[in-house]
Amino acid sequence: MPKVYEELIEFIARLSPQEVINFQPSAASRKRLETLLYRRREAQLTPEEEEELENYLVLEHLFRMAKAKAHELISL
């Protein structure tokens, strides 16, 4: 039985496999992530920042899985 999120991963990967593979967060997003991670290490995150970081980490994990699926689709 497929995991509940696999349908979403498949959908993202099929939009344009090469674009999914090539996607990189903007410099501003990368900087924000660095700031959030630093603030977490220093135990300085607000509850809102903690939620933002957790949401990003979930989405980033799903996107990595979509990139892996896109690689599979291109190699078919």
TORRO-936630 format. One record per residue: x, y, z of N, C-alpha, C in turn; chain; residue in one letter. Coordinates in steps of 0.001 Angstrom, whole numbers. Layout:
! residues N
X  Y  Z  X  Y  Z  X  Y  Z  A  A;
...
! end
This chain:
! residues 76
854  -1185  0  0  0  0  897  1245  0  A  M;
657  2163  -929  1488  3372  -989  1274  4261  238  A  P;
2311  4962  599  2205  5922  1698  1351  7098  1231  A  K;
683  7736  2162  -288  8784  1846  342  9952  1081  A  V;
1610  10239  1303  2247  11377  645  2824  11048  -726  A  Y;
2884  9784  -1097  3490  9408  -2370  2735  9970  -3577  A  E;
1431  10113  -3464  648  10699  -4555  1073  12149  -4807  A  E;
1285  12890  -3744  1734  14276  -3877  3125  14337  -4500  A  L;
4011  13473  -4075  5365  13425  -4629  5312  13117  -6120  A  I;
4515  12144  -6489  4374  11772  -7903  3841  12956  -8714  A  E;
2849  13637  -8163  2269  14792  -8857  3320  15873  -9087  A  F;
4051  16219  -8048  5080  17257  -8175  6122  16840  -9203  A  I;
6576  15617  -9133  7632  15138  -10029  7190  15138  -11485  A  A;
5921  14872  -11738  5428  14793  -13113  5140  16166  -13731  A  R;
5061  17206  -12930  4791  18537  -13482  5802  18873  -14563  A  L;
7037  18761  -14236  8146  18925  -15165  9355  18347  -14451  A  S;
9644  17074  -14695  10728  16430  -13945  12034  17223  -13942  A  P;
12413  17777  -15080  13681  18504  -15119  13627  19775  -14280  A  Q;
12488  20471  -14298  12359  21671  -13472  12379  21327  -11987  A  E;
11758  20217  -11624  11781  19773  -10228  13224  19500  -9806  A  V;
13956  18795  -10660  15349  18472  -10362  16190  19743  -10240  A  I;
15959  20696  -11109  16767  21918  -11134  16414  22933  -10052  A  N;
15250  22788  -9437  14804  23795  -8473  15786  23952  -7321  A  F;
16072  25205  -6978  16857  25564  -5809  16147  26726  -5122  A  Q;
16081  26710  -3802  15479  27855  -3109  16259  29133  -3404  A  P;
15579  30250  -3327  16215  31545  -3565  17261  31819  -2487  A  S;
18129  32771  -2776  19145  33180  -1802  18481  33687  -520  A  A;
17391  34404  -666  16678  34925  510  16134  33777  1359  A  A;
15601  32755  716  15080  31602  1462  16199  30838  2159  A  S;
17320  30675  1455  18462  29975  2069  18981  30755  3283  A  R;
19035  32073  3160  19486  32912  4270  18523  32802  5444  A  K;
17224  32822  5160  16220  32689  6224  16375  31345  6930  A  R;
16606  30294  6171  16800  28973  6766  18032  28967  7665  A  L;
19121  29540  7198  20340  29622  8009  20067  30349  9327  A  E;
19317  31442  9236  18974  32208  10436  18140  31375  11400  A  T;
17134  30695  10872  16284  29862  11731  17081  28737  12382  A  L;
17950  28098  11617  18758  27009  12177  19713  27536  13251  A  L;
20312  28683  13004  21195  29290  14004  20412  29609  15271  A  Y;
19259  30238  15101  18447  30616  16258  17976  29384  17028  A  R;
17731  28291  16312  17342  27052  16998  18512  26525  17825  A  R;
19709  26513  17236  20889  26033  17988  21120  26871  19248  A  R;
20815  28143  19152  21006  29055  20288  19778  29106  21200  A  E;
18787  28277  20932  17540  28235  21720  16865  29600  21768  A  A;
16804  30267  20607  16225  31607  20543  15012  31696  19611  A  Q;
14505  30577  19155  13360  30625  18242  12078  30977  18975  A  L;
11291  31816  18342  9939  32057  18847  9080  30865  18438  A  T;
7917  30690  19033  7032  29605  18598  6676  29699  17109  A  P;
6496  30909  16611  6168  31085  15195  7345  30665  14305  A  E;
8562  31007  14729  9747  30608  13960  9950  29103  14000  A  E;
9684  28491  15147  9792  27036  15265  8815  26356  14302  A  E;
7598  26867  14237  6601  26326  13314  7046  26522  11859  A  E;
7573  27698  11548  8066  27966  10194  9167  26983  9819  A  E;
10101  26776  10720  11207  25856  10446  10714  24427  10289  A  L;
9850  23985  11168  9315  22622  11074  8558  22412  9763  A  E;
7751  23397  9377  7019  23293  8111  7981  23227  6934  A  N;
9022  24048  6966  10019  24016  5895  10674  22638  5819  A  Y;
11056  22078  6959  11746  20792  6965  10877  19677  6395  A  L;
9595  19709  6692  8672  18718  6126  8590  18885  4609  A  V;
8393  20123  4167  8290  20391  2729  9591  20053  2005  A  L;
10710  20373  2625  12003  20088  2004  12197  18581  1837  A  E;
11778  17817  2829  11875  16353  2739  11005  15829  1598  A  H;
9777  16305  1508  8896  15880  421  9472  16274  -939  A  L;
10061  17455  -1012  10617  17908  -2280  11822  17076  -2677  A  F;
12647  16680  -1712  13774  15781  -2023  13263  14466  -2596  A  R;
12179  13971  -2018  11600  12722  -2521  11039  12932  -3925  A  M;
10442  14101  -4176  9928  14410  -5519  11079  14500  -6517  A  A;
12201  15065  -6100  13366  15135  -6986  13865  13734  -7327  A  K;
13894  12854  -6342  14324  11473  -6597  13371  10801  -7590  A  A;
12077  11022  -7417  11084  10454  -8333  11250  11045  -9731  A  K;
11524  12330  -9811  11730  12982  -11115  12924  12361  -11816  A  A;
13984  12053  -11084  15138  11378  -11682  14729  10020  -12254  A  H;
13884  9304  -11515  13388  8006  -12008  12600  8201  -13300  A  E;
11721  9200  -13323  10883  9432  -14508  11715  9787  -15728  A  L;
12759  10564  -15536  13602  10959  -16668  14370  9762  -17213  A  I;
14730  8838  -16336  15535  7694  -16773  14697  6589  -17428  A  S;
13387  6740  -17450  12533  5699  -18082  12642  5726  -19582  A  L;
! end
